[in-house]
Amino acid sequence: MKLYKNPCVIAAFICAILLYSGIIVPVCRNQFRSLLSLENISSVQGYIKNIPSKTSSGNYYKVICSTDKVTGLVNGFSVKSASYGDLTVYVPAVFVEAFFPGKLYSEAKNKTDELFFLDYGEKVSFTGNIIENDNSFSFFAKDIHLLKAGNCFFSYLHLQFKKLMYQWGSAGALFLALLTASKEYLDNVIINSFRDAGLSHILALSGFHLSFLSSGILLFSKRTIGKKYSGLLLILFQIFFLFFVGITPSLFRAFLFSIVLIFASFVHVKNANRIAILSFVFLLHCCIFPSHIYTISFILSYAATFGILIFFDIYNRFLIRYMPALISSPLAVSCSAQSVASIVAAFFFKTFPVFSVFASLVISPFIEAFLSLGIFAFIVSLCLPFLSSLFGVIMQMVANVIFTIVYFFSSLPIINF
């Protein structure tokens, strides 16, 4: 079926025009509301809906709080009121990192009654002040108290994972950033070098991470439980991974795309139109998480995927004439993704790393090897802790190669607009 005749493609195209032209503005279904006026609110309480993510300044962690109660002063009296909706809360890094291995802060004990590992699912009370900005609300916390522990299982996994990564030094910091996008232990020089080399997408949770891990799970499941049940195991793993690392726009796009492909395979649909699937995923994603629509990661994720689906065959047919398929295929993926994503990124960031395609091609095999080694080392270290130090040394050797490549490409010129 021609693309211009496909209803999903047409609907996605029209939807994108209406949304990004400003003709239609999505309604926030969980807009924060309270009977107390904003200037009177001094504390809020509710449940954490996401894994805390560090801001670019490094001074705060951003969390989404599903509020149910607020407190404030009215005419000198303390008044409590019910509230509704999601509120973006900026929590000082000192509180969030209080239990992080190697990041213990004595100041946290002086400012809070208890120390706890802040994670999603927990019911928390924040004290501070609220600010309105462009019809959105942000709360800057000065104090924090745990009211009810929620997602203890995943909190425990997150903490134990960070402890092991801390023991592996800069290699653990890189593995933690690659697998969960948590950059607490990664040096700012390394983070900036990834950005200057045009490789920031590697440190952000994306379809690459989910596809890489899913391919390993799929290969393992086919050999152990058979092809019939491998799809079910893959779906369960992807759901677990989403809960473990948190839902990001690019990761959720990859998850939806994978689910639709698995369903198409289950109902024996061969040669499914992947652009139509991407269009359907775009529409579904907009309905489920309208808050993702205007984020840069959402736009870049769909732009890169669209580029791969449109241009991969063109690049691959040309490159395979001059190089083996082992090299031409990943290079074609990188070129096709960058053909669209780089234009979008240049529009947002006003800069264009000229050698980003080559940097991505060179570093991708090392990243895949590093992730494979890290996953294997993590599993073995859990079973045989005395081998953890040995794996840490091996991981560091591979990490040093990756850092050298990143430093080299970050030193090359870039175009600024």
GIMOGI-V167049 format. One record per run of one state. SS is the DSSP state (H for helix, E for strand, L for the rest). FROM is the first residue (numbers start at 1). TO is the last residue. If there is no record, write none. Layout:
SS&FROM&TO, SS&FROM&TO
This chain:
L&1&2, H&3&5, L&6&6, H&7&20, L&21&30, E&31&31, L&32&32, E&33&34, L&35&37, H&38&40, E&41&48, L&49&52, E&53&54, L&55&59, E&60&74, L&75&76, E&77&84, L&85&85, E&86&92, H&93&99, L&100&105, H&106&111, L&112&122, E&123&133, L&134&135, E&136&148, L&149&151, H&152&167, L&168&168, H&169&180, L&181&187, H&188&196, L&197&199, H&200&203, L&204&206, H&207&224, L&225&226, H&227&245, L&246&248, H&249&266, L&267&273, H&274&288, L&289&289, H&290&292, L&293&295, H&296&319, L&320&324, H&325&349, L&350&350, E&351&353, L&354&355, H&356&383, L&384&384, H&385&410, L&411&413, E&414&416, L&417&417
